[in-house]
Amino acid sequence: LEFYADPTSAYFHSEFDPTRRTILYCASGGRAALAAETLTRLGYTRVTYLRGGLQAWVETGYGVDPLP
């Protein structure tokens, strides 16, 4: 993540934008929380994560559309 998200890295991917709102998610929230912390350390100011991940999202009653 650090290589791709750091604008000063030779491996930077333009899909990452430190000024854009970024919401991270994973299955249970742990990896997304760590990734959000990493992006914050890299200077991203509008980053957050889905606490509890997709598991909590579904348990709360929100839907997830399956891939075609």
Secondary structure, DSSP 4 states (H G I P E B T S, - for coil): -HHHH-TTSTT--TT--TTS-EEE--SSSHHHHHHHHHHHHTT-SSEEE-TTHHHHHHHTT---PPP-
